[in-house]
Amino acid sequence: MTSVTLDPDRAVDARVRTFDTDRLRRVFHQQGAFLFLEDFLTRDVTERLIAGVRAVQGEVNRNYLPGHKQGGSVSRYTIDRLAPFIAELYRSPALVQWLERLCGDRLLPSPADDPHACALYFYTRPGDHIGWHYDTSYYEGRRYTLLLGVIDDSSCQLEYRLHTRDGNAASVQGAVRLPPGGLVFFDGDKLHHRITPLGANEERVSLTFEYVTDPRMRPWRRFISNMKDAVAYFGFRQVFQQQHGKSARAATPPANATQAADDASKAKSAGGA
């Protein structure tokens, strides 16, 4: 298939038909809602993801949170605009249906105003990393994360802890390298994980898709989620201006975010982002 005719939905459908999905579903649940596949995407699909990374490189928002994270991010708004193949893959019915078979839940795309729905994460400077965390869901239901490897010329590892919130199972710690085309799928509220620091002359770019079981979110949780995304990932312009459907240059953050914006600006200046 050429770059012009490659259909991400058909490519995924053909690929997942080669898997023993029943076995993978058992592994997913035995590991407390966690699955790693070293070889998920075909080479032609991965190459299109790499092309998407190159297309959005000029839009990367870098940030630094002392003691927690350092790196760059590109939100779903920029991906929708500049890397449509990635956006199509996120919405692939074949992909969503396969993930539903794994987890046993009905999955929905994250709402259009969620910048985390699909996002690219850039580790391009020595020390880029993210510390231990959960992909906390602010939605009424569960939020599942699909992590795809795109570029990995690095020594970074995804370190994880399973069963940390399961009183009936012992915690299990592990680590994986996520090669281009690799997959990690997990329940965001259950997997404790981090990315170890990037070394000199290395590069790592990963892609995440977020799916939810209930797209409703209470207003105060929406504000908290927006502030987290603005400070730690995409910047205030991407998060607030895009959500209000305005031009990235013409719009301004909502009034109730002004003070937080000032505080975040000081924090980012201290970190040299």
ABEGO torsion letter per residue (X at the ends): XBAAABBAAAAAAAAAAABBAAAAAAAAAAAGGBBBBABABBAAAAAAAAAAAAAAAAABBBBBBBGABBEBBBBAAAAAAABAAAAAAAABAAAAAAAAAAAGBBBBBBBAABAAABBBBBBABBGBBBBBBBBBBABABBBBBBBBBABBBBABBBBBBBGAABAABBBBBBBBBBBBGBBBBBBAAABBBBBBBBBBGBBBBBBBBBBBABABBBAAAAAAAAAAAAAAAAEAAAAAAAAAGBBAAABBBBAAAAAAAAAAAAAAAAAGX
